[in-house]
């Protein structure tokens, strides 16, 4: 098959593989557009070791909940990567099988984007589309724009019509474009700083104080920076505000607690520092696309 002058082998879509492989047990919800541009899968995955084949798609994974160390292997050598955490983005390598070893449960939004979209952008901007694969299997990244586009695609796919099809295709192009910018290293906001914040220490502080109000000033004090500089440095380093980071950790901890089943939502809301159960539900839904009660029943 030829698309935009590029020869593309006949391959299965990633969603077909996902629904017929060992991943099937984790499958929760699938959404797709009318033109075959993108399949979206929401999955609550237990720890697993699987092999993903080469498919007709660029596979993009956004972690919504859970913290798990990870190993990926493309070829003979295993790569240890940073723990997969809520908000982290991973991209599978281009035209190569990949082995996964992820020992802990996590919730994942998978976007399987038809490679024809990649070739279209490559032809239009004369960019090497393969660039966006150069980092994907070496590390996870935290990128607010990628997260925004991915969640926007998921929401738009819920009720498909002619207008939302246009919206979905635009969001897919925006996501690929952002990946090209991010992975090519041309975005000055990604540059490392001598003031990089120790996120592990900061996360430990947040988790230890999660039931109390956590202010920017308190977080800044743990890093030795004044509040304004801390806020700027944190946003440049992670793509998120400190407040968004705290809320992400709260939701991550909520998901871990909800998996234990015997958790009262009102008590959990209080333990995690939400003003009340209603506030907890609103924030949880904005992150996870479902309510805490629904999530608890699904996992």
Legacy VTK file of the C-alpha trace (Angstrom):
# vtk DataFile Version 3.0
C-alpha trace
ASCII
DATASET POLYDATA
POINTS 299 float
0.000 0.000 0.000
1.248 3.506 -0.854
0.305 6.575 1.190
1.667 10.009 0.295
4.379 8.361 -1.780
5.589 6.087 1.029
5.445 2.315 0.863
3.650 0.882 3.902
3.535 -2.820 4.630
0.155 -4.398 5.338
0.135 -4.794 9.116
-2.437 -5.246 11.835
-3.490 -2.268 13.910
-2.094 -2.161 17.419
-5.588 -2.375 18.912
-6.147 -5.691 17.110
-2.991 -7.067 18.687
-3.941 -5.646 22.093
-7.390 -7.231 22.114
-6.171 -10.689 21.043
-2.947 -10.972 23.065
-2.123 -11.316 26.737
-3.091 -7.667 27.114
-6.746 -8.615 26.601
-7.198 -9.246 30.327
-6.374 -5.583 31.026
-8.624 -4.098 28.350
-11.204 -1.618 29.682
-12.503 0.819 27.053
-11.747 1.308 23.356
-12.585 4.355 21.260
-11.788 4.975 17.592
-12.391 7.594 14.923
-14.245 7.101 11.644
-11.237 7.450 9.338
-8.880 4.934 10.932
-6.504 7.641 12.141
-6.353 6.663 15.813
-7.476 3.914 18.159
-7.536 4.751 21.863
-7.421 2.134 24.605
-7.905 2.649 28.334
-6.414 -0.210 30.331
-5.855 -1.015 33.980
-2.757 -3.191 33.705
-1.323 -5.517 36.320
2.404 -6.133 36.365
3.398 -7.978 33.210
6.128 -8.990 30.797
4.984 -8.984 27.164
6.345 -8.436 23.667
4.772 -5.878 21.331
5.103 -6.627 17.599
5.578 -4.170 14.760
2.129 -2.855 13.823
0.651 -0.256 11.479
0.705 2.326 14.254
2.802 4.779 16.187
2.078 3.683 19.770
1.915 6.435 22.376
1.315 5.625 26.056
0.233 8.098 28.736
0.371 6.801 32.314
-2.695 7.927 34.254
-2.031 6.194 37.575
0.446 3.921 39.276
4.180 3.982 39.818
6.260 1.148 38.471
9.900 0.618 37.553
10.292 -0.471 33.967
12.588 -2.303 31.595
12.288 -2.175 27.812
14.261 -4.201 25.326
14.686 -3.504 21.633
17.114 -6.123 20.389
19.336 -8.052 22.814
19.944 -5.406 25.482
17.555 -4.512 28.305
17.280 -0.836 29.203
16.434 0.261 32.713
14.288 3.387 32.585
12.912 5.716 35.224
9.841 4.569 37.068
6.690 5.028 35.046
4.565 7.539 36.928
1.264 9.320 36.379
1.709 11.916 33.633
4.674 10.172 32.022
4.695 9.633 28.279
6.362 6.799 26.396
6.606 6.150 22.652
7.324 2.702 21.258
10.210 2.424 18.785
9.545 2.676 15.085
9.277 -0.603 13.126
10.767 -2.786 15.872
9.417 -5.334 18.321
9.766 -4.346 21.952
9.813 -6.391 25.160
8.257 -4.911 28.296
8.887 -5.796 31.927
6.601 -3.721 34.157
6.187 -5.341 37.593
3.565 -3.103 39.233
-0.084 -2.227 38.393
-0.745 0.990 36.496
-3.441 2.641 34.404
-2.552 3.565 30.841
-4.116 5.514 27.981
-2.758 4.052 24.743
-3.102 5.957 21.472
-2.365 3.867 18.394
-1.887 6.451 15.634
-1.800 5.266 12.033
1.728 5.694 10.670
0.319 7.390 7.578
-0.121 10.496 9.781
3.575 10.417 10.555
4.548 10.131 6.902
2.205 12.986 5.992
3.905 15.317 8.463
7.339 14.137 7.363
6.522 14.976 3.752
4.949 18.337 4.597
7.676 19.724 6.844
10.615 17.767 5.419
11.393 16.565 8.945
12.736 13.152 9.749
9.732 11.524 11.378
11.973 8.830 12.798
13.362 11.467 15.173
10.352 11.077 17.417
11.390 7.498 18.120
14.920 8.347 19.218
14.102 8.784 22.902
10.867 6.876 23.301
12.343 3.573 24.352
15.134 5.021 26.482
13.169 7.036 29.011
9.766 8.389 29.901
9.123 12.089 29.538
6.757 14.424 31.338
5.267 16.895 28.882
2.162 18.962 29.605
1.343 19.569 25.929
1.538 15.874 25.022
-0.730 15.080 27.959
-3.204 17.790 26.943
-3.410 16.575 23.340
-3.705 12.902 24.345
-6.549 13.558 26.781
-8.216 15.814 24.203
-8.136 12.992 21.646
-9.671 10.600 24.185
-12.509 12.997 25.007
-13.210 13.838 21.359
-13.450 10.147 20.442
-16.305 9.614 22.891
-18.946 11.067 20.546
-17.734 10.945 16.953
-19.280 12.965 14.129
-17.952 14.976 11.177
-16.826 17.907 13.303
-15.169 15.830 16.007
-13.371 13.859 13.270
-11.764 17.134 12.175
-10.932 17.892 15.804
-9.356 14.466 16.352
-7.176 14.720 13.249
-6.019 18.187 14.292
-5.126 16.963 17.786
-3.236 13.985 16.354
-1.197 16.321 14.126
-0.541 18.582 17.122
0.615 15.639 19.237
3.010 14.372 16.574
4.298 17.897 16.014
4.954 18.320 19.717
6.817 15.007 19.823
8.978 16.140 16.916
9.820 19.364 18.755
10.434 17.586 22.041
12.552 14.752 20.697
14.557 16.828 18.249
15.849 18.892 21.164
14.902 22.172 19.476
12.662 23.393 22.304
14.671 25.766 24.520
12.329 25.106 27.426
13.694 21.564 27.684
17.271 22.698 28.324
18.761 21.441 31.569
19.289 23.927 34.355
21.880 24.072 37.085
18.902 24.599 39.398
17.116 21.387 38.442
14.891 20.275 41.301
15.356 16.867 42.924
11.900 15.517 42.108
12.335 12.335 44.131
12.996 14.288 47.325
10.141 16.649 46.541
7.764 13.761 45.908
8.770 12.139 49.203
7.973 15.414 50.998
4.578 15.672 49.290
3.635 12.072 50.064
4.641 12.481 53.702
2.426 15.569 54.037
-0.359 14.658 51.624
-3.216 15.098 54.110
-2.276 18.725 54.809
-2.407 21.784 52.546
0.872 21.783 50.595
1.899 25.289 49.596
4.387 26.410 46.973
6.367 28.065 49.756
6.632 24.777 51.648
7.779 22.912 48.538
10.245 25.658 47.657
11.738 25.488 51.142
12.636 21.812 50.635
14.673 22.762 47.543
16.418 25.841 48.928
14.839 28.117 46.302
12.614 31.110 46.918
8.991 30.570 45.898
8.901 32.479 42.598
12.125 30.932 41.328
10.964 27.490 42.448
7.724 27.900 40.490
9.530 28.974 37.306
12.176 26.247 37.591
9.607 23.565 38.324
7.432 24.539 35.340
10.442 24.624 32.989
11.671 21.256 34.247
8.382 19.314 34.271
5.907 21.221 32.106
3.498 21.321 35.063
2.804 23.745 37.874
3.591 22.670 41.451
-0.157 22.540 42.149
-0.732 20.185 39.204
2.115 17.997 40.428
0.618 17.716 43.913
-2.800 16.857 42.486
-1.247 14.202 40.241
0.410 12.562 43.254
-2.880 12.715 45.169
-4.673 10.929 42.336
-1.864 8.384 42.032
-2.164 7.631 45.752
-5.951 7.487 45.435
-5.736 4.871 42.689
-3.377 2.779 44.788
-5.823 2.931 47.712
-8.884 2.196 45.563
-7.292 -1.005 44.315
-7.467 -2.301 47.881
-11.275 -2.194 47.533
-12.155 -1.645 51.219
-11.725 2.116 51.150
-14.382 4.643 52.148
-14.300 7.499 49.659
-15.009 10.191 52.258
-12.147 8.959 54.441
-9.826 8.727 51.453
-10.668 12.284 50.385
-9.717 13.527 53.845
-6.533 11.453 54.010
-5.346 12.825 50.665
-5.930 16.471 51.493
-9.061 17.188 49.453
-11.549 19.634 50.924
-14.361 17.060 50.747
-15.524 14.003 48.802
-17.099 16.145 46.082
-13.788 17.938 45.489
-12.019 14.573 45.387
-14.494 13.243 42.815
-14.136 16.304 40.558
-10.334 16.171 40.545
-10.282 12.390 40.101
-12.667 12.567 37.143
-10.597 15.313 35.477
-7.485 13.104 35.669
-8.938 9.654 35.078
-12.103 10.244 33.041
-14.171 8.314 35.593
-15.296 8.657 39.215
-13.489 7.071 42.175
-16.421 4.715 42.750
-16.462 3.589 39.116
-12.690 3.117 39.127
-12.902 1.048 42.311
-15.442 -1.282 40.700
-13.355 -1.683 37.533
-10.007 -2.594 39.084
LINES 1 300
299 0 1 2 3 4 5 6 7 8 9 10 11 12 13 14 15 16 17 18 19 20 21 22 23 24 25 26 27 28 29 30 31 32 33 34 35 36 37 38 39 40 41 42 43 44 45 46 47 48 49 50 51 52 53 54 55 56 57 58 59 60 61 62 63 64 65 66 67 68 69 70 71 72 73 74 75 76 77 78 79 80 81 82 83 84 85 86 87 88 89 90 91 92 93 94 95 96 97 98 99 100 101 102 103 104 105 106 107 108 109 110 111 112 113 114 115 116 117 118 119 120 121 122 123 124 125 126 127 128 129 130 131 132 133 134 135 136 137 138 139 140 141 142 143 144 145 146 147 148 149 150 151 152 153 154 155 156 157 158 159 160 161 162 163 164 165 166 167 168 169 170 171 172 173 174 175 176 177 178 179 180 181 182 183 184 185 186 187 188 189 190 191 192 193 194 195 196 197 198 199 200 201 202 203 204 205 206 207 208 209 210 211 212 213 214 215 216 217 218 219 220 221 222 223 224 225 226 227 228 229 230 231 232 233 234 235 236 237 238 239 240 241 242 243 244 245 246 247 248 249 250 251 252 253 254 255 256 257 258 259 260 261 262 263 264 265 266 267 268 269 270 271 272 273 274 275 276 277 278 279 280 281 282 283 284 285 286 287 288 289 290 291 292 293 294 295 296 297 298
